[in-house]
Amino acid sequence: MRNRNTNTILRGVSILFLVVAVVVAIFSLIGYSRQRNNYPAGMMVAGVPVGGLTPAEASQRLLEVYTSPIEVKYGEGIIQIEPGLVGFQADVETMLAAADLSRTGGSFWGGFWDYLWNRNTQGTEIPLSSSISEDRLREYLQTEIAARYDEPPTPAQPVPGGTSFLPGTPGQTLDLDRAVQLITDALRSPTNRSIALTFSRTTAARPTIENLEILLKQIVTVSGFDGLIGFYMVDLQTGQEIHFSMENKQEIPVEPDIAFTASSTIKVPIVASYLINRGSNLDSGTAETISRVLGKSDNSATDIVLGGIDPNIGPLIVSENMKTIGLQSTFINGFFYLGAPPLSVQPITPGNSRTDVFTDPDPYSQTTPSEMGALLTDIYQCAQNGGGALVAAFPDKITSSTCQLLIDFMAQDKLGALIQGGVPDGTLVPHKHGYVPASDGTVHDISDAGIVYTSGGNFVITVYTYHPINNLWDTTNPLIADLAKAVYNYFNTAVQ
């Protein structure tokens, strides 16, 4: 009797445990099924935690993150960029489809078993899937950020009434390629959505050549010189030119350019012609003679050089050589010795045919500021890289070493005034000046033409002056020096 009761109790207990186990299993299965409808704990989609969220909730959270504006700092400006403005779009559907596959792709009962035993599954990470239009981003950066916040450099400005320039200010320019990368990274990040854009500093610009020309004309206007001046300058880096003439401080046309007495500046074409016709393999005696021509402005040595070209018509050959390279108003019509006869009728040139201006040019030798400047430019280009009109006109006779030799001879003119007087000591200035007093001591023509080498850039400068009464050295020398100084400062202000 006791055994039967005991068995009944045990059977009841067993049934009770079984019922409880079934109930627990049912509730667990319901709980697991509900959990399986949501994303598992620890799941990350594009860096955003979505564990425990339904697909709809996860979609909303992803959109909140990846459609929120990013903060961009550029200089003093703070800009909010909406992702859609630059063509950024997160592909939420693709990412959630991958998340759903991860959520439902495993074994149901295997997952349920882990659930029963409270085993945490390893969190799944779904990478970001997105697209961006780089063209739209670049356009936005250029039109909305660079256009508003870039600061262009301001050029140096001339000091009114002086020969120097007030320094310009540097600018800043958006580093566009770097900005594209930084913004793309921020748009693709769920957390690091604030960035600072980088920029490059641009150095202060050199004064504009137009400002330099204004300054040069002001220098002439405020000077004590009331004669006729012809000025020519060329930037040997860019080829930009300044060319003007002023008579009694009033500007006059320079087309065609005005003929001046060439005086000793004609010795540059003479030596150039000698090297063209006789070559640059000079013996010591010839080299010493040419040094006297360009270094000492020795007229007798100049006649020796002319005679070396041709003892009878050396000057005419010089003139023809200059015409060959396009210098129509530059000529020499006789030797230098006292009483030397003209070798031909005085040439009629574009420069000396003008009737609106008169410089009483020497019938023996003439040139214009622009033609002498063009010759020096050709010599420089020839020496630098074998270019220029000299090499083009005389390809078998002129080389870069020939032109450098001519420049070296010109550098022996150590006057220390005129152009050289306007540049710092030690500046290389191959040049030839002209200064011819008349028998009564008066001077009508003062000129200088040279190449100036500087750390900020090299340039050619030619200045020719004429005064019908007396061209005073104490007036004209500082004027030419000031013009040279202003040009030197133009090239070197930005690098000081």
C-alpha positions in Angstrom: 0.0 0.0 0.0 2.8 2.3 0.9 4.7 1.6 -2.3 1.6 2.4 -4.4 1.2 5.8 -2.8 4.9 6.5 -3.2 4.8 5.7 -6.9 1.7 7.9 -7.3 3.5 10.8 -5.6 6.6 10.3 -7.7 4.6 10.1 -10.9 2.7 13.3 -9.9 6.0 15.1 -9.2 7.4 13.9 -12.5 4.4 15.1 -14.3 4.6 18.4 -12.5 8.3 18.8 -13.4 7.5 17.9 -17.0 4.7 20.4 -17.2 6.9 23.1 -15.7 9.7 22.2 -18.1 7.3 22.4 -21.1 5.9 25.7 -19.9 9.4 27.0 -19.4 10.5 25.8 -22.8 7.4 27.3 -24.4 8.1 30.7 -22.7 11.7 30.4 -23.6 10.8 29.6 -27.2 8.5 32.6 -27.3 11.2 34.8 -25.9 13.8 33.5 -28.3 11.4 34.0 -31.2 10.7 37.6 -30.2 14.4 38.2 -29.8 15.1 36.6 -33.2 12.8 39.2 -34.7 15.2 41.9 -33.5 18.9 42.3 -34.2 21.1 40.4 -31.8 23.0 42.1 -29.0 26.3 43.4 -30.1 25.4 43.8 -33.7 26.9 46.9 -35.4 25.8 48.2 -38.8 28.2 50.8 -40.3 29.6 51.5 -36.9 26.1 52.1 -35.3 24.9 49.7 -32.6 21.6 48.1 -33.5 21.4 45.2 -31.0 17.9 44.7 -29.8 16.4 47.0 -32.5 13.8 46.0 -35.1 14.8 46.6 -38.7 12.6 49.7 -38.8 14.3 51.1 -35.7 17.7 50.2 -37.0 16.9 51.9 -40.3 15.8 55.1 -38.5 18.9 55.1 -36.4 21.2 54.7 -39.4 19.5 57.5 -41.2 19.8 59.8 -38.2 23.5 59.2 -38.1 24.4 59.4 -41.7 22.1 62.2 -42.8 23.2 64.5 -40.0 25.4 67.4 -41.1 29.2 67.3 -40.5 31.0 70.3 -39.0 33.8 71.7 -41.0 36.2 74.3 -39.7 38.2 76.4 -42.2 40.2 79.3 -40.9 37.8 81.3 -38.8 34.7 79.9 -40.4 32.6 77.0 -39.2 30.4 75.4 -41.9 27.7 72.7 -41.5 27.6 70.5 -44.6 24.5 68.4 -45.3 25.6 65.0 -46.8 23.0 65.2 -49.5 24.5 68.5 -50.8 27.7 66.8 -51.7 26.2 63.7 -53.1 26.7 61.4 -50.1 24.2 58.6 -49.5 24.3 55.7 -47.1 22.8 52.5 -48.7 20.7 51.5 -45.7 18.7 48.8 -47.5 21.8 47.0 -48.6 23.3 47.1 -45.1 20.1 46.0 -43.4 19.7 43.2 -45.8 23.2 42.0 -44.8 22.2 42.4 -41.2 19.0 40.4 -41.7 20.9 37.6 -43.4 23.2 37.5 -40.4 20.2 37.6 -38.0 18.2 34.8 -39.6 20.8 32.8 -41.5 21.9 30.6 -38.6 20.3 27.4 -37.2 17.1 28.2 -35.3 17.4 25.4 -32.8 21.2 26.0 -32.4 20.4 29.6 -31.6 17.6 28.6 -29.3 20.0 26.2 -27.4 22.5 29.1 -27.0 19.6 31.2 -25.8 18.6 28.6 -23.2 22.1 28.4 -21.9 22.5 32.2 -21.9 25.4 32.0 -24.3 26.3 35.3 -25.8 27.0 35.1 -29.5 29.8 37.2 -31.0 28.6 40.6 -32.2 28.3 40.9 -36.0 29.7 44.0 -37.7 28.2 45.0 -41.1 30.4 47.5 -42.9 29.2 50.8 -44.3 27.8 50.7 -47.8 27.6 54.2 -49.3 28.2 56.4 -52.3 29.5 59.9 -52.8 29.8 62.2 -55.9 33.4 63.5 -55.8 32.5 66.0 -58.6 29.7 67.5 -56.5 31.9 67.6 -53.4 34.7 69.4 -55.3 32.2 71.9 -56.8 30.8 72.6 -53.3 34.3 73.1 -51.8 35.3 75.5 -54.6 32.1 77.5 -54.7 30.9 77.5 -51.1 34.2 77.3 -49.1 37.2 78.3 -51.2 35.3 81.2 -52.8 34.2 82.5 -49.5 37.1 81.8 -47.1 40.2 81.7 -49.2 42.4 84.8 -48.8 44.4 85.7 -51.9 47.7 87.3 -51.3 47.9 91.1 -51.8 50.7 92.4 -53.9 53.3 94.8 -52.7 52.3 98.4 -53.3 54.6 101.2 -54.5 55.4 103.9 -52.0 54.3 107.2 -53.6 57.1 109.5 -54.3 59.8 106.8 -53.5 61.5 103.9 -55.2 60.4 101.1 -52.8 57.3 99.0 -52.2 55.2 98.3 -49.2 55.3 94.5 -48.6 52.2 92.6 -49.5 50.4 90.1 -47.3 50.4 86.3 -47.7 47.2 84.5 -48.5 45.7 81.1 -47.8 44.4 78.6 -50.4 42.3 75.6 -49.6 44.1 72.2 -50.0 41.3 70.9 -52.2 42.6 67.3 -52.6 43.1 67.0 -48.8 39.7 68.5 -48.1 38.0 65.9 -50.3 39.6 63.1 -48.4 38.9 64.6 -44.9 35.2 65.3 -45.7 34.7 61.9 -47.3 36.1 60.2 -44.2 33.9 62.4 -41.9 30.8 61.5 -44.0 31.6 57.8 -43.7 32.2 58.0 -39.9 29.3 57.7 -37.4 31.3 59.5 -34.7 34.1 61.7 -36.0 32.0 64.2 -37.9 33.9 67.3 -37.1 37.0 68.2 -39.0 39.4 71.1 -39.7 40.4 71.7 -43.3 44.0 72.4 -44.2 45.2 75.2 -46.4 48.5 76.3 -48.0 50.1 79.6 -47.4 50.8 81.6 -50.5 53.6 84.1 -50.4 52.9 87.8 -50.9 52.8 88.6 -54.6 55.3 90.8 -56.3 53.9 94.2 -57.3 52.0 94.2 -60.6 54.0 95.4 -63.6 51.4 98.0 -64.1 52.1 99.4 -60.6 55.8 99.4 -61.4 55.2 101.4 -64.6 53.2 103.9 -62.6 56.0 104.3 -60.1 58.7 104.7 -62.7 56.7 107.5 -64.4 56.2 109.1 -61.0 60.0 109.0 -60.4 60.6 110.9 -63.7 57.8 113.4 -63.0 59.1 114.4 -59.5 62.7 114.5 -60.6 64.5 117.6 -61.7 65.0 116.3 -65.2 63.0 118.3 -67.8 64.5 116.8 -71.0 63.6 113.8 -73.0 63.9 110.3 -71.6 63.3 106.9 -73.2 62.9 103.9 -70.9 62.7 100.2 -71.6 62.6 97.2 -69.3 62.0 93.5 -69.8 61.4 90.8 -67.2 63.7 88.0 -68.3 61.6 85.4 -66.6 58.2 86.3 -68.1 59.0 88.5 -71.1 56.8 91.3 -69.7 57.9 94.7 -70.8 57.7 98.4 -69.8 58.4 100.9 -72.5 57.7 104.6 -72.3 59.1 108.0 -73.2 58.6 111.3 -71.5 59.5 114.8 -72.6 59.5 117.6 -70.0 57.6 115.2 -67.7 54.9 114.6 -70.3 54.4 111.1 -71.8 54.8 110.8 -75.6 54.3 107.9 -77.9 57.0 105.2 -78.4 55.7 103.8 -81.7 58.0 103.9 -83.6 60.6 104.1 -80.8 62.6 107.3 -80.6 66.2 107.4 -82.0 68.8 108.6 -79.5 72.6 109.1 -80.0 73.9 105.6 -79.2 77.3 107.0 -77.9 79.3 104.3 -76.2 76.3 101.9 -75.9 76.9 101.1 -79.6 80.0 99.2 -78.5 77.8 96.3 -77.4 76.6 95.7 -81.0 80.2 96.2 -82.2 81.7 93.5 -80.0 78.7 91.2 -80.7 79.3 91.7 -84.5 83.0 90.9 -84.0 82.2 87.7 -82.3 79.7 86.8 -85.0 82.2 87.4 -87.8 85.5 86.4 -86.2 84.4 83.9 -83.6 84.9 83.7 -79.9 88.3 81.9 -79.8 90.2 85.0 -78.8 93.9 85.4 -78.3 95.1 87.3 -75.3 95.7 90.5 -77.3 92.2 90.5 -78.7 90.6 89.7 -75.4 92.5 92.6 -73.8 91.4 94.9 -76.6 87.7 94.0 -76.1 88.1 94.5 -72.4 89.3 98.1 -73.1 86.3 98.6 -75.4 83.6 97.5 -72.9 85.4 97.9 -69.6 87.2 101.3 -70.3 85.1 102.5 -73.2 88.3 103.1 -75.2 87.5 104.5 -78.6 90.9 103.6 -80.1 90.4 100.0 -79.0 86.9 100.1 -80.5 88.4 101.1 -83.9 90.7 98.1 -83.7 87.7 95.8 -83.1 85.9 97.4 -86.0 88.9 97.0 -88.2 89.1 93.4 -87.2 85.6 92.9 -88.6 86.7 94.7 -91.8 89.3 97.4 -92.1 87.2 99.4 -94.5 83.6 98.8 -93.8 83.6 97.3 -90.3 80.9 99.7 -89.0 78.6 99.0 -92.0 78.9 95.2 -91.3 77.9 95.9 -87.6 74.8 97.8 -88.9 73.9 94.9 -91.3 74.3 92.4 -88.5 71.9 94.4 -86.3 69.3 94.6 -89.2 69.6 90.8 -89.6 68.2 90.4 -86.0 65.5 93.0 -86.6 67.1 96.2 -85.2 66.1 98.7 -87.9 67.1 101.8 -86.0 70.5 100.8 -84.7 73.5 101.6 -86.8 77.1 102.8 -86.8 78.2 104.8 -89.9 81.9 105.3 -89.3 85.0 104.7 -87.2 85.6 106.5 -83.9 88.9 108.3 -84.7 88.7 112.0 -84.9 87.8 113.2 -88.4 86.6 109.7 -89.5 84.4 110.2 -92.5 80.9 108.7 -92.7 80.9 105.5 -94.7 77.5 106.0 -96.3 74.7 108.4 -96.4 73.1 108.7 -93.0 70.6 105.8 -92.8 66.9 106.8 -92.6 65.3 104.6 -89.9 61.9 104.4 -88.2 63.4 106.0 -85.1 64.9 109.0 -86.7 62.0 109.6 -89.2 59.8 110.9 -86.5 58.9 114.6 -86.9 57.1 115.1 -83.6 60.2 114.7 -81.4 63.8 115.7 -81.8 66.9 114.3 -80.0 69.5 115.6 -82.4 70.8 112.0 -82.8 74.4 111.5 -83.9 74.6 110.8 -87.6 77.4 108.3 -86.9 75.6 106.0 -84.4 72.1 105.7 -83.2 69.8 103.3 -81.5 66.5 103.2 -79.5 65.9 102.1 -75.9 63.7 99.2 -77.1 66.2 98.0 -79.7 69.2 98.1 -77.4 67.0 96.3 -74.8 66.0 93.6 -77.4 69.7 93.1 -78.2 70.6 92.6 -74.5 67.6 90.2 -74.1 68.8 88.2 -77.1 72.3 88.0 -75.6 70.9 86.9 -72.2 68.7 84.2 -73.8 71.5 83.0 -75.9 73.8 82.7 -72.9 71.2 81.0 -70.8 69.8 78.4 -73.2 71.0 79.0 -76.7 67.8 80.8 -77.7 67.0 84.3 -79.0 67.4 86.1 -82.3 71.2 86.0 -82.4 71.3 82.2 -82.5 68.4 82.1 -84.9 70.1 84.6 -87.3 73.6 83.2 -87.0 73.2 79.6 -86.0 76.7 78.5 -87.2 78.5 81.5 -85.7 76.9 82.1 -82.2 76.7 79.8 -79.3 75.7 80.2 -75.7 79.4 80.3 -74.7 79.9 83.2 -77.2 77.1 85.2 -75.6 78.3 84.5 -72.1 81.7 85.7 -73.1 80.1 89.0 -74.3 78.3 89.3 -71.0 81.5 88.8 -69.1 83.2 91.6 -71.1 80.2 93.9 -70.4 80.5 93.1 -66.6 83.9 94.8 -66.7 82.2 98.3 -67.0 82.6 99.2 -63.3 81.2 102.7 -63.4 79.4 102.5 -60.1 76.8 105.1 -61.2 73.7 105.2 -63.4 72.2 101.7 -63.3 74.9 100.3 -61.0 74.3 103.2 -58.7 70.7 102.1 -58.1 71.3 98.5 -57.1 73.0 97.0 -54.0 76.8 96.7 -54.0 77.9 93.3 -55.4 74.9 93.0 -57.8 76.0 91.7 -61.1 75.3 94.3 -63.8 76.8 93.7 -67.2 76.2 97.0 -69.0 77.5 99.8 -71.2 77.0 103.4 -70.4 77.2 106.4 -72.7 78.3 109.9 -71.7 79.8 112.3 -74.2 80.7 115.9 -73.3 80.9 118.4 -76.1 84.0 120.5 -76.7 82.5 123.3 -74.6 81.9 120.9 -71.7 78.1 120.6 -72.2 76.5 117.2 -72.3 73.3 116.4 -74.2 73.1 112.6 -74.1 73.5 110.3 -71.1 72.5 106.7 -71.4 73.0 103.2 -69.8 71.9 99.8 -70.9 72.4 96.6 -69.0 71.4 93.2 -67.7 70.8 93.1 -63.9 71.0 89.7 -62.1 69.1 89.5 -58.8 67.9 86.8 -56.4 64.3 87.8 -57.2 64.7 87.7 -60.9 66.8 89.1 -63.7 65.9 92.0 -66.0 67.2 94.1 -68.8 67.0 97.9 -68.4 67.9 100.6 -70.9 67.6 104.4 -70.2 68.4 107.1 -72.8 68.2 110.8 -72.0 68.6 113.9 -74.1 68.6 117.6 -73.1 68.8 120.3 -75.7 70.7 122.7 -73.4 72.7 120.7 -70.9 72.1 117.2 -69.5 73.4 117.7 -66.0 75.0 114.7 -64.5 73.9 115.6 -61.0 70.3 115.5 -62.2 70.3 112.6 -64.7 72.6 110.2 -62.8 70.4 110.0 -59.7 67.3 109.7 -61.9 68.6 106.7 -63.8 69.8 105.2 -60.5 66.3 105.7 -59.0 64.7 104.0 -62.0 67.1 101.1 -61.6 66.5 100.9 -57.9 62.7 100.8 -58.3 62.9 98.0 -60.8 65.3 96.1 -58.5 62.9 96.5 -55.6 60.0 95.3 -57.8 61.8 92.0 -58.4 63.1 91.6 -54.8 60.3 93.0 -52.5 58.5 89.6 -52.3 61.7 87.7 -51.3 63.1 90.1 -48.7 
